């Protein structure tokens, strides 16, 4: 096995350049992952789970303190800002050394959204959904967030339930109105999902539909790729490559899955897939792509301790990104041009199987964080301390029953 310095040299990079890229990499964690969650069958209670937004900020700050690369907390408006922007929340986040990340409107929880939000046949419901997004933009502006992240549960369960084209047009009209309200500093990310909760028609079912809606909405609209939102076996790295080439990739919800939208810890099932996705991103940047990408985690730690599982995910993401930085792009391009399949795959496999822990240790020492973030967290007693301080969860702040 080659050492990372040798691979970096072969890839035309100095060790300092690689360390600099890794220390600049950042991923934001989601507020909802720190609260008690479960499945449609039940919720599993953890004594240390966050009950309030203050608890979520504490937990997110602890993840950042251990890893050094999780400086922002993604929030869900109705769960974290139920009464509109709260300056005290933003101030508390700053006091803990983190910022507010992506703002997620909630367009699926209220009873009025039974038949959809932006695509609902009822204009009054559509107006309420759009108003909620406009209010969310104002929250983002005051919180100094630059991302509005949109996921729609809109869809139908039966053939003939509603007109498919009319639903799409309603959705496009609403997105255009919301986009027009964005300040110049903000981007709007459109997420897609093939099914759930709708089972016959999902109004934003795939990356192509999301891309068309983004293009029609306006120049600051992009596509958000959730790792679990694909039919089993989908080549997600190909989707990422095409979106990058079209200038339409806006961000990720990073998680892993075995069957459907499992929201498991990142890289717990298929780390090679995420490595190949990062490989496409690094390759695109080598070709001159410079558009920002929002790396956001979207996970549901139903069984594991919340903060520990989040640290585990963050360090796994960082390690796979490090491996992608070590791919020898010149040798890969030569092998591809020569149709040397074995040589090309060895360029990727060589980087993937390289031990990057020494590299990450150097980066973390330079950043002043623990060399082994998870071990340091577990040794600190943080989870036990928070469990002793926090009361039993009331169900608030989670998207699951």
DRENDO-1510 file (C-alpha; in Angstrom, 1 decimal, always signed):
<recs>
REC; n; res; u; v; w
REC; 1; UNK; +0.0; +0.0; +0.0 .
REC; 2; UNK; +1.4; +3.4; -1.0 .
REC; 3; UNK; +1.7; +6.2; +1.6 .
REC; 4; UNK; -0.5; +9.2; +1.1 .
REC; 5; UNK; +2.5; +11.5; +0.4 .
REC; 6; UNK; +3.6; +9.3; -2.5 .
REC; 7; UNK; +0.1; +9.3; -4.0 .
REC; 8; UNK; -0.1; +13.1; -3.5 .
REC; 9; UNK; +3.2; +13.5; -5.3 .
REC; 10; UNK; +2.0; +11.2; -8.1 .
REC; 11; UNK; -1.2; +13.3; -8.4 .
REC; 12; UNK; +0.9; +16.5; -8.7 .
REC; 13; UNK; +0.1; +17.8; -5.3 .
REC; 14; UNK; +2.3; +18.8; -2.4 .
REC; 15; UNK; +1.5; +17.5; +1.1 .
REC; 16; UNK; +0.8; +21.1; +2.2 .
REC; 17; UNK; -1.7; +21.6; -0.6 .
REC; 18; UNK; -3.6; +18.4; +0.3 .
REC; 19; UNK; -3.7; +19.4; +4.0 .
REC; 20; UNK; -4.9; +22.8; +3.1 .
REC; 21; UNK; -7.8; +21.4; +1.0 .
REC; 22; UNK; -8.8; +19.1; +3.8 .
REC; 23; UNK; -8.7; +21.8; +6.5 .
REC; 24; UNK; -10.9; +24.0; +4.3 .
REC; 25; UNK; -13.5; +21.2; +3.8 .
REC; 26; UNK; -16.7; +21.7; +5.8 .
REC; 27; UNK; -20.0; +19.8; +6.3 .
REC; 28; UNK; -23.0; +21.0; +8.3 .
REC; 29; UNK; -25.0; +18.9; +10.7 .
REC; 30; UNK; -28.8; +18.8; +11.0 .
REC; 31; UNK; -30.6; +20.0; +14.1 .
REC; 32; UNK; -33.2; +17.2; +13.7 .
REC; 33; UNK; -30.6; +14.4; +14.0 .
REC; 34; UNK; -29.9; +15.4; +17.6 .
REC; 35; UNK; -33.5; +14.9; +18.8 .
REC; 36; UNK; -35.2; +11.7; +19.5 .
REC; 37; UNK; -36.4; +10.0; +16.3 .
REC; 38; UNK; -37.8; +6.7; +15.2 .
REC; 39; UNK; -39.9; +5.2; +12.4 .
REC; 40; UNK; -43.5; +5.3; +11.5 .
REC; 41; UNK; -43.9; +2.4; +14.0 .
REC; 42; UNK; -42.5; +4.2; +17.0 .
REC; 43; UNK; -39.9; +6.5; +18.5 .
REC; 44; UNK; -36.9; +5.4; +20.5 .
REC; 45; UNK; -35.9; +7.6; +23.5 .
REC; 46; UNK; -32.3; +8.5; +24.3 .
REC; 47; UNK; -31.6; +10.2; +27.7 .
REC; 48; UNK; -29.0; +12.5; +26.1 .
REC; 49; UNK; -31.1; +13.4; +23.0 .
REC; 50; UNK; -31.7; +17.1; +22.4 .
REC; 51; UNK; -35.1; +18.5; +23.6 .
REC; 52; UNK; -34.7; +22.1; +22.7 .
REC; 53; UNK; -32.9; +24.2; +20.1 .
REC; 54; UNK; -30.4; +25.1; +22.8 .
REC; 55; UNK; -29.6; +21.4; +23.2 .
REC; 56; UNK; -29.2; +21.0; +19.5 .
REC; 57; UNK; -26.7; +23.9; +19.4 .
REC; 58; UNK; -24.7; +22.3; +22.2 .
REC; 59; UNK; -24.5; +19.0; +20.4 .
REC; 60; UNK; -23.6; +20.5; +17.0 .
REC; 61; UNK; -20.9; +22.6; +18.7 .
REC; 62; UNK; -19.5; +19.5; +20.3 .
REC; 63; UNK; -19.3; +17.8; +17.0 .
REC; 64; UNK; -17.5; +20.8; +15.5 .
REC; 65; UNK; -15.2; +21.0; +18.6 .
REC; 66; UNK; -14.1; +17.4; +18.1 .
REC; 67; UNK; -13.8; +17.4; +14.3 .
REC; 68; UNK; -13.1; +21.0; +13.3 .
REC; 69; UNK; -15.0; +20.7; +10.1 .
REC; 70; UNK; -18.7; +21.0; +11.1 .
REC; 71; UNK; -19.1; +24.8; +11.7 .
REC; 72; UNK; -22.8; +25.1; +10.8 .
REC; 73; UNK; -26.2; +23.8; +12.0 .
REC; 74; UNK; -28.9; +23.2; +9.5 .
REC; 75; UNK; -32.3; +24.0; +10.9 .
REC; 76; UNK; -36.0; +23.2; +10.2 .
REC; 77; UNK; -38.1; +26.3; +10.5 .
REC; 78; UNK; -41.2; +24.9; +12.3 .
REC; 79; UNK; -39.1; +22.9; +14.7 .
REC; 80; UNK; -36.3; +25.4; +15.4 .
REC; 81; UNK; -37.9; +28.8; +14.7 .
REC; 82; UNK; -41.6; +28.1; +15.3 .
REC; 83; UNK; -42.3; +31.8; +16.0 .
REC; 84; UNK; -40.1; +33.2; +13.3 .
REC; 85; UNK; -36.5; +34.4; +13.6 .
REC; 86; UNK; -35.2; +34.3; +17.2 .
REC; 87; UNK; -32.1; +36.4; +17.6 .
REC; 88; UNK; -31.2; +34.6; +20.8 .
REC; 89; UNK; -30.8; +31.3; +18.9 .
REC; 90; UNK; -28.4; +32.8; +16.4 .
REC; 91; UNK; -26.5; +34.5; +19.3 .
REC; 92; UNK; -26.3; +31.2; +21.2 .
REC; 93; UNK; -24.9; +29.5; +18.2 .
REC; 94; UNK; -22.2; +32.1; +17.8 .
REC; 95; UNK; -21.3; +31.8; +21.5 .
REC; 96; UNK; -20.8; +28.1; +20.9 .
REC; 97; UNK; -18.6; +28.7; +17.9 .
REC; 98; UNK; -21.0; +27.7; +15.1 .
REC; 99; UNK; -23.3; +29.4; +12.7 .
REC; 100; UNK; -26.8; +28.7; +11.3 .
REC; 101; UNK; -26.7; +26.7; +8.1 .
REC; 102; UNK; -29.3; +25.7; +5.6 .
REC; 103; UNK; -32.8; +26.9; +6.3 .
REC; 104; UNK; -35.4; +24.1; +5.7 .
REC; 105; UNK; -39.1; +25.1; +5.3 .
REC; 106; UNK; -41.6; +22.5; +6.5 .
REC; 107; UNK; -44.1; +21.8; +3.7 .
REC; 108; UNK; -45.3; +18.4; +4.8 .
REC; 109; UNK; -46.3; +18.4; +8.5 .
REC; 110; UNK; -49.4; +20.6; +8.6 .
REC; 111; UNK; -52.8; +19.0; +7.9 .
REC; 112; UNK; -53.5; +21.5; +5.1 .
REC; 113; UNK; -50.7; +19.8; +3.1 .
REC; 114; UNK; -52.6; +16.5; +2.8 .
REC; 115; UNK; -52.9; +16.9; -0.9 .
REC; 116; UNK; -49.7; +18.8; -1.4 .
REC; 117; UNK; -48.1; +22.2; -0.8 .
REC; 118; UNK; -46.9; +24.1; -4.0 .
REC; 119; UNK; -48.8; +21.5; -6.2 .
REC; 120; UNK; -52.0; +21.5; -4.1 .
REC; 121; UNK; -55.2; +22.1; -6.2 .
REC; 122; UNK; -56.3; +24.6; -3.6 .
REC; 123; UNK; -54.9; +28.1; -4.3 .
REC; 124; UNK; -55.2; +29.0; -0.6 .
REC; 125; UNK; -53.0; +26.1; +0.4 .
REC; 126; UNK; -50.5; +27.0; -2.3 .
REC; 127; UNK; -50.4; +30.6; -1.0 .
REC; 128; UNK; -49.8; +29.4; +2.5 .
REC; 129; UNK; -46.9; +27.2; +1.4 .
REC; 130; UNK; -45.3; +30.0; -0.6 .
REC; 131; UNK; -45.7; +32.4; +2.2 .
REC; 132; UNK; -44.0; +30.0; +4.6 .
REC; 133; UNK; -41.0; +29.8; +2.2 .
REC; 134; UNK; -40.9; +33.6; +1.9 .
REC; 135; UNK; -40.9; +33.8; +5.7 .
REC; 136; UNK; -38.1; +31.2; +5.7 .
REC; 137; UNK; -36.1; +33.4; +3.4 .
REC; 138; UNK; -36.4; +36.3; +5.9 .
REC; 139; UNK; -35.3; +33.9; +8.7 .
REC; 140; UNK; -32.3; +32.9; +6.5 .
REC; 141; UNK; -31.4; +36.6; +5.9 .
REC; 142; UNK; -31.4; +37.4; +9.5 .
REC; 143; UNK; -29.6; +34.3; +10.5 .
REC; 144; UNK; -27.0; +35.0; +7.8 .
REC; 145; UNK; -27.7; +31.7; +6.0 .
REC; 146; UNK; -27.0; +31.4; +2.3 .
REC; 147; UNK; -29.1; +28.3; +1.5 .
REC; 148; UNK; -32.8; +27.7; +1.3 .
REC; 149; UNK; -33.3; +23.9; +1.1 .
REC; 150; UNK; -36.6; +22.7; -0.3 .
REC; 151; UNK; -38.0; +19.2; -0.1 .
REC; 152; UNK; -41.6; +18.5; -1.2 .
REC; 153; UNK; -43.8; +15.6; +0.0 .
REC; 154; UNK; -46.2; +16.6; -2.8 .
REC; 155; UNK; -47.6; +13.8; -4.9 .
REC; 156; UNK; -50.6; +11.5; -5.4 .
REC; 157; UNK; -51.4; +8.0; -4.4 .
REC; 158; UNK; -53.8; +7.0; -7.1 .
REC; 159; UNK; -54.1; +7.3; -10.9 .
REC; 160; UNK; -56.5; +10.1; -11.8 .
REC; 161; UNK; -56.3; +11.7; -8.3 .
REC; 162; UNK; -55.0; +14.9; -9.9 .
REC; 163; UNK; -53.7; +16.2; -13.2 .
REC; 164; UNK; -49.9; +15.5; -13.4 .
REC; 165; UNK; -49.1; +18.4; -15.7 .
REC; 166; UNK; -51.1; +20.9; -13.8 .
REC; 167; UNK; -49.4; +19.9; -10.5 .
REC; 168; UNK; -46.0; +20.4; -12.2 .
REC; 169; UNK; -47.0; +23.8; -13.4 .
REC; 170; UNK; -48.3; +24.9; -10.0 .
REC; 171; UNK; -45.0; +23.7; -8.5 .
REC; 172; UNK; -42.9; +25.6; -11.1 .
REC; 173; UNK; -44.9; +28.8; -10.6 .
REC; 174; UNK; -44.4; +28.6; -6.8 .
REC; 175; UNK; -40.7; +28.0; -7.1 .
REC; 176; UNK; -40.3; +30.9; -9.5 .
REC; 177; UNK; -42.0; +33.2; -7.0 .
REC; 178; UNK; -39.8; +32.0; -4.1 .
REC; 179; UNK; -36.7; +32.4; -6.2 .
REC; 180; UNK; -37.6; +35.9; -7.1 .
REC; 181; UNK; -37.6; +36.8; -3.4 .
REC; 182; UNK; -34.1; +35.4; -2.8 .
REC; 183; UNK; -31.4; +38.0; -1.9 .
REC; 184; UNK; -28.3; +37.9; -4.1 .
REC; 185; UNK; -26.4; +36.1; -1.4 .
REC; 186; UNK; -28.7; +33.1; -1.3 .
REC; 187; UNK; -29.2; +29.9; -3.3 .
REC; 188; UNK; -32.3; +27.8; -3.5 .
REC; 189; UNK; -31.7; +24.0; -3.5 .
REC; 190; UNK; -34.4; +21.6; -4.8 .
REC; 191; UNK; -34.4; +18.1; -3.5 .
REC; 192; UNK; -36.0; +15.1; -5.2 .
REC; 193; UNK; -37.3; +11.7; -4.1 .
REC; 194; UNK; -38.7; +8.8; -6.2 .
REC; 195; UNK; -41.4; +7.9; -3.6 .
REC; 196; UNK; -42.6; +8.5; +0.0 .
REC; 197; UNK; -45.0; +9.6; +1.2 .
REC; 198; UNK; -46.7; +9.6; -2.2 .
REC; 199; UNK; -46.7; +6.2; -3.9 .
REC; 200; UNK; -48.1; +6.8; -7.4 .
REC; 201; UNK; -46.8; +10.3; -8.5 .
REC; 202; UNK; -44.1; +12.2; -6.6 .
REC; 203; UNK; -44.0; +15.7; -8.0 .
REC; 204; UNK; -40.2; +16.0; -7.9 .
REC; 205; UNK; -39.3; +12.3; -8.5 .
REC; 206; UNK; -35.8; +12.5; -9.8 .
REC; 207; UNK; -32.7; +14.6; -10.6 .
REC; 208; UNK; -34.0; +15.4; -14.1 .
REC; 209; UNK; -37.2; +16.8; -12.8 .
REC; 210; UNK; -35.4; +18.8; -10.1 .
REC; 211; UNK; -32.9; +20.1; -12.7 .
REC; 212; UNK; -35.7; +21.3; -15.0 .
REC; 213; UNK; -37.5; +23.0; -12.1 .
REC; 214; UNK; -34.3; +24.7; -11.0 .
REC; 215; UNK; -33.6; +26.0; -14.5 .
REC; 216; UNK; -37.1; +27.4; -14.8 .
REC; 217; UNK; -37.0; +28.9; -11.4 .
REC; 218; UNK; -33.9; +31.1; -11.9 .
REC; 219; UNK; -30.2; +31.3; -11.9 .
REC; 220; UNK; -29.7; +30.8; -8.2 .
REC; 221; UNK; -31.7; +27.6; -8.1 .
REC; 222; UNK; -29.7; +24.3; -7.9 .
REC; 223; UNK; -30.4; +20.6; -7.3 .
REC; 224; UNK; -29.9; +18.9; -3.9 .
REC; 225; UNK; -28.8; +15.3; -4.0 .
REC; 226; UNK; -29.9; +13.2; -1.1 .
REC; 227; UNK; -27.9; +9.9; -1.0 .
REC; 228; UNK; -30.9; +7.8; +0.0 .
REC; 229; UNK; -33.4; +9.4; -2.5 .
REC; 230; UNK; -32.8; +7.0; -5.4 .
REC; 231; UNK; -34.2; +3.7; -6.7 .
REC; 232; UNK; -32.0; +0.9; -5.5 .
REC; 233; UNK; -29.0; +0.5; -7.8 .
REC; 234; UNK; -29.0; +4.0; -9.2 .
REC; 235; UNK; -25.6; +5.3; -10.3 .
REC; 236; UNK; -25.5; +8.4; -8.1 .
REC; 237; UNK; -22.0; +9.4; -9.2 .
REC; 238; UNK; -23.2; +9.6; -12.8 .
REC; 239; UNK; -26.0; +12.0; -11.7 .
REC; 240; UNK; -23.5; +14.1; -9.8 .
REC; 241; UNK; -21.1; +14.2; -12.8 .
REC; 242; UNK; -23.9; +15.4; -15.1 .
REC; 243; UNK; -25.2; +18.0; -12.7 .
REC; 244; UNK; -21.7; +19.3; -12.2 .
REC; 245; UNK; -21.2; +19.5; -15.9 .
REC; 246; UNK; -24.4; +21.4; -16.3 .
REC; 247; UNK; -23.6; +23.8; -13.4 .
REC; 248; UNK; -26.7; +22.6; -11.5 .
REC; 249; UNK; -25.3; +20.8; -8.5 .
REC; 250; UNK; -26.0; +22.7; -5.4 .
REC; 251; UNK; -25.5; +20.4; -2.5 .
REC; 252; UNK; -25.9; +17.0; -0.8 .
REC; 253; UNK; -27.8; +15.4; +2.0 .
REC; 254; UNK; -25.1; +12.9; +3.1 .
REC; 255; UNK; -26.3; +9.6; +4.6 .
REC; 256; UNK; -26.2; +5.9; +3.6 .
REC; 257; UNK; -28.8; +3.3; +2.9 .
REC; 258; UNK; -29.3; -0.4; +2.3 .
REC; 259; UNK; -32.7; -0.5; +0.7 .
REC; 260; UNK; -34.5; +2.9; +0.5 .
REC; 261; UNK; -34.3; +6.2; +2.4 .
REC; 262; UNK; -32.7; +4.6; +5.5 .
REC; 263; UNK; -30.8; +7.8; +6.7 .
REC; 264; UNK; -28.0; +5.7; +8.1 .
REC; 265; UNK; -24.6; +7.0; +9.2 .
REC; 266; UNK; -22.6; +8.1; +6.1 .
REC; 267; UNK; -20.4; +5.4; +4.6 .
REC; 268; UNK; -21.7; +2.7; +6.9 .
REC; 269; UNK; -23.0; +0.7; +4.0 .
REC; 270; UNK; -21.2; +1.8; +0.8 .
REC; 271; UNK; -18.2; +4.0; +1.4 .
REC; 272; UNK; -16.9; +3.4; -2.2 .
REC; 273; UNK; -20.0; +5.1; -3.6 .
REC; 274; UNK; -19.3; +8.3; -1.7 .
REC; 275; UNK; -15.6; +8.1; -2.7 .
REC; 276; UNK; -16.6; +7.9; -6.3 .
REC; 277; UNK; -18.9; +10.9; -5.9 .
REC; 278; UNK; -16.1; +12.9; -4.3 .
REC; 279; UNK; -13.9; +11.8; -7.2 .
REC; 280; UNK; -16.3; +13.4; -9.7 .
REC; 281; UNK; -16.3; +16.6; -7.6 .
REC; 282; UNK; -12.5; +16.8; -7.5 .
REC; 283; UNK; -12.3; +16.0; -11.2 .
REC; 284; UNK; -14.8; +18.7; -12.0 .
REC; 285; UNK; -12.8; +21.2; -10.0 .
REC; 286; UNK; -9.7; +20.2; -11.9 .
REC; 287; UNK; -11.6; +21.1; -15.1 .
REC; 288; UNK; -12.3; +24.5; -13.6 .
REC; 289; UNK; -15.7; +24.2; -11.9 .
REC; 290; UNK; -15.9; +26.6; -9.0 .
REC; 291; UNK; -19.5; +26.8; -7.9 .
REC; 292; UNK; -20.1; +26.2; -4.2 .
REC; 293; UNK; -21.4; +22.9; -3.0 .
REC; 294; UNK; -23.3; +22.6; +0.3 .
REC; 295; UNK; -22.3; +19.4; +2.1 .
REC; 296; UNK; -25.1; +18.7; +4.6 .
REC; 297; UNK; -25.8; +15.6; +6.6 .
REC; 298; UNK; -29.3; +14.3; +6.8 .
REC; 299; UNK; -29.5; +11.3; +9.1 .
REC; 300; UNK; -31.7; +9.7; +11.6 .
REC; 301; UNK; -29.8; +8.1; +14.4 .
REC; 302; UNK; -32.6; +6.1; +15.9 .
REC; 303; UNK; -30.6; +3.5; +17.9 .
REC; 304; UNK; -27.1; +5.1; +18.3 .
REC; 305; UNK; -26.1; +7.9; +20.6 .
REC; 306; UNK; -26.7; +11.0; +18.6 .
REC; 307; UNK; -23.5; +13.0; +18.9 .
REC; 308; UNK; -21.3; +9.9; +18.7 .
REC; 309; UNK; -23.0; +8.8; +15.5 .
REC; 310; UNK; -22.7; +12.3; +14.0 .
REC; 311; UNK; -18.9; +12.5; +14.7 .
REC; 312; UNK; -18.6; +9.1; +13.2 .
REC; 313; UNK; -20.3; +10.3; +10.0 .
REC; 314; UNK; -18.3; +13.6; +9.8 .
REC; 315; UNK; -14.9; +11.8; +10.1 .
REC; 316; UNK; -15.9; +9.2; +7.5 .
REC; 317; UNK; -16.9; +11.9; +5.1 .
REC; 318; UNK; -13.6; +13.7; +5.6 .
REC; 319; UNK; -11.6; +10.5; +5.1 .
REC; 320; UNK; -13.4; +9.7; +1.8 .
REC; 321; UNK; -12.9; +13.2; +0.6 .
REC; 322; UNK; -9.2; +12.9; +1.4 .
REC; 323; UNK; -8.9; +9.7; -0.6 .
REC; 324; UNK; -10.5; +11.4; -3.6 .
REC; 325; UNK; -7.9; +14.2; -3.4 .
REC; 326; UNK; -5.2; +11.6; -3.9 .
REC; 327; UNK; -6.4; +10.2; -7.3 .
REC; 328; UNK; -3.7; +10.6; -10.0 .
REC; 329; UNK; -5.8; +12.5; -12.5 .
REC; 330; UNK; -3.1; +12.4; -15.2 .
REC; 331; UNK; -2.6; +8.7; -15.0 .
REC; 332; UNK; -6.4; +8.2; -14.9 .
REC; 333; UNK; -6.9; +10.3; -18.0 .
REC; 334; UNK; -4.2; +8.4; -19.9 .
REC; 335; UNK; -5.6; +5.0; -18.9 .
REC; 336; UNK; -9.1; +6.2; -20.0 .
REC; 337; UNK; -7.8; +7.4; -23.4 .
REC; 338; UNK; -6.1; +4.1; -24.0 .
REC; 339; UNK; -9.2; +2.1; -22.9 .
REC; 340; UNK; -7.1; +0.5; -20.2 .
REC; 341; UNK; -9.9; -0.6; -17.9 .
REC; 342; UNK; -7.7; -2.3; -15.3 .
REC; 343; UNK; -5.3; +0.6; -15.2 .
REC; 344; UNK; -8.1; +3.2; -14.8 .
REC; 345; UNK; -9.8; +1.3; -12.0 .
REC; 346; UNK; -6.4; +0.8; -10.3 .
REC; 347; UNK; -6.0; +4.6; -10.2 .
REC; 348; UNK; -9.3; +4.8; -8.2 .
REC; 349; UNK; -8.8; +1.7; -6.1 .
REC; 350; UNK; -5.2; +2.7; -5.2 .
REC; 351; UNK; -6.5; +6.0; -3.7 .
REC; 352; UNK; -9.5; +4.4; -2.1 .
REC; 353; UNK; -7.5; +1.7; -0.3 .
REC; 354; UNK; -4.8; +4.1; +0.9 .
REC; 355; UNK; -4.6; +4.7; +4.6 .
REC; 356; UNK; -5.3; +8.4; +5.1 .
REC; 357; UNK; -5.4; +8.3; +8.9 .
REC; 358; UNK; -1.8; +9.7; +9.2 .
REC; 359; UNK; -2.8; +12.5; +6.8 .
REC; 360; UNK; -6.0; +13.3; +8.8 .
REC; 361; UNK; -4.0; +13.2; +12.0 .
REC; 362; UNK; -1.6; +15.8; +10.7 .
REC; 363; UNK; -4.5; +18.0; +9.5 .
REC; 364; UNK; -6.3; +17.7; +12.9 .
REC; 365; UNK; -3.1; +18.5; +14.8 .
REC; 366; UNK; -2.7; +21.7; +12.7 .
REC; 367; UNK; -6.4; +22.6; +13.4 .
REC; 368; UNK; -6.1; +21.9; +17.1 .
REC; 369; UNK; -8.7; +19.2; +17.3 .
REC; 370; UNK; -8.3; +15.6; +18.6 .
REC; 371; UNK; -6.4; +13.2; +16.3 .
REC; 372; UNK; -9.2; +10.7; +16.9 .
REC; 373; UNK; -12.4; +12.7; +17.3 .
REC; 374; UNK; -14.7; +9.8; +18.2 .
REC; 375; UNK; -12.3; +8.3; +20.8 .
REC; 376; UNK; -11.9; +11.7; +22.4 .
REC; 377; UNK; -15.6; +12.3; +22.5 .
REC; 378; UNK; -16.3; +8.9; +24.0 .
REC; 379; UNK; -13.6; +9.4; +26.6 .
REC; 380; UNK; -14.9; +12.9; +27.6 .
REC; 381; UNK; -18.2; +11.6; +29.1 .
REC; 382; UNK; -20.2; +14.1; +27.0 .
REC; 383; UNK; -23.1; +11.8; +26.4 .
REC; 384; UNK; -23.5; +10.8; +30.0 .
REC; 385; UNK; -23.2; +14.5; +31.1 .
REC; 386; UNK; -26.0; +15.6; +28.7 .
REC; 387; UNK; -28.2; +12.6; +29.7 .
REC; 388; UNK; -28.0; +13.7; +33.4 .
REC; 389; UNK; -28.9; +17.3; +32.4 .
REC; 390; UNK; -31.7; +16.8; +30.0 .
REC; 391; UNK; -35.3; +15.9; +30.6 .
REC; 392; UNK; -37.2; +13.2; +28.7 .
REC; 393; UNK; -38.2; +14.1; +25.2 .
REC; 394; UNK; -41.7; +15.3; +24.6 .
REC; 395; UNK; -41.7; +14.5; +20.9 .
REC; 396; UNK; -41.1; +18.1; +19.8 .
REC; 397; UNK; -38.4; +18.7; +17.2 .
REC; 398; UNK; -38.6; +15.4; +15.3 .
REC; 399; UNK; -40.1; +14.6; +11.9 .
REC; 400; UNK; -41.1; +11.1; +13.0 .
REC; 401; UNK; -44.1; +9.8; +14.9 .
</recs>
